[in-house]
């Protein structure tokens, strides 16, 4: 995960939402769901700094359009992003609470329907 931490500086709440809104349908439900879980977990004041750093690194990677597999690459464009998001989730899973998942589910319903 340390390599991903260099992307932490790319993260901002505004750039996260700009990216998610722009690519939700293209990236797909699973990628956006994992990104939202991480985002909402980072907003929780009970999430410790080390976990937020991991989350912001993963979300910074997600935000960058030119990463290992550029996002505009057909079919495979978001597979590396999903891998990074899943690795971050593995590290901070205990902070992805039911409340976090409920917040993400509501936002996903707005974009993808039921």
KAHU-V370315 format. One record per residue. N is the residue number from 1. RES is the residue in three letters. D_LAST is the distance of its C-alpha to the last C-alpha in Angstrom with 1 decimal. Layout:
N,RES,D_LAST
N,RES,D_LAST
//
This chain:
1,UNK,33.3
2,UNK,36.4
3,UNK,36.1
4,UNK,32.6
5,UNK,34.2
6,UNK,36.0
7,UNK,32.8
8,UNK,32.4
9,UNK,34.4
10,UNK,31.9
11,UNK,29.2
12,UNK,28.7
13,UNK,25.8
14,UNK,26.1
15,UNK,26.3
16,UNK,23.2
17,UNK,21.1
18,UNK,22.8
19,UNK,22.0
20,UNK,18.3
21,UNK,17.7
22,UNK,19.9
23,UNK,18.6
24,UNK,14.9
25,UNK,14.1
26,UNK,17.5
27,UNK,17.5
28,UNK,14.1
29,UNK,11.4
30,UNK,14.0
31,UNK,16.6
32,UNK,14.8
33,UNK,13.4
34,UNK,17.1
35,UNK,18.5
36,UNK,16.6
37,UNK,17.7
38,UNK,21.2
39,UNK,21.1
40,UNK,20.2
41,UNK,22.6
42,UNK,25.3
43,UNK,24.9
44,UNK,25.7
45,UNK,29.5
46,UNK,29.9
47,UNK,29.0
48,UNK,32.5
49,UNK,33.9
50,UNK,34.1
51,UNK,30.4
52,UNK,29.6
53,UNK,32.0
54,UNK,30.3
55,UNK,26.9
56,UNK,28.4
57,UNK,30.1
58,UNK,26.9
59,UNK,25.1
60,UNK,28.3
61,UNK,28.2
62,UNK,24.6
63,UNK,25.7
64,UNK,28.8
65,UNK,28.4
66,UNK,31.5
67,UNK,31.2
68,UNK,32.2
69,UNK,29.9
70,UNK,29.4
71,UNK,25.8
72,UNK,26.8
73,UNK,27.9
74,UNK,25.9
75,UNK,23.8
76,UNK,25.4
77,UNK,25.1
78,UNK,22.6
79,UNK,23.8
80,UNK,26.4
81,UNK,24.1
82,UNK,21.8
83,UNK,25.0
84,UNK,26.3
85,UNK,23.1
86,UNK,23.2
87,UNK,26.9
88,UNK,26.4
89,UNK,23.8
90,UNK,26.4
91,UNK,28.9
92,UNK,27.1
93,UNK,24.7
94,UNK,26.4
95,UNK,25.2
96,UNK,21.5
97,UNK,21.1
98,UNK,18.4
99,UNK,18.5
100,UNK,18.0
101,UNK,15.0
102,UNK,13.5
103,UNK,14.4
104,UNK,12.9
105,UNK,9.5
106,UNK,9.6
107,UNK,10.9
108,UNK,8.5
109,UNK,5.6
110,UNK,8.6
111,UNK,9.3
112,UNK,6.7
113,UNK,3.8
114,UNK,0.0
//
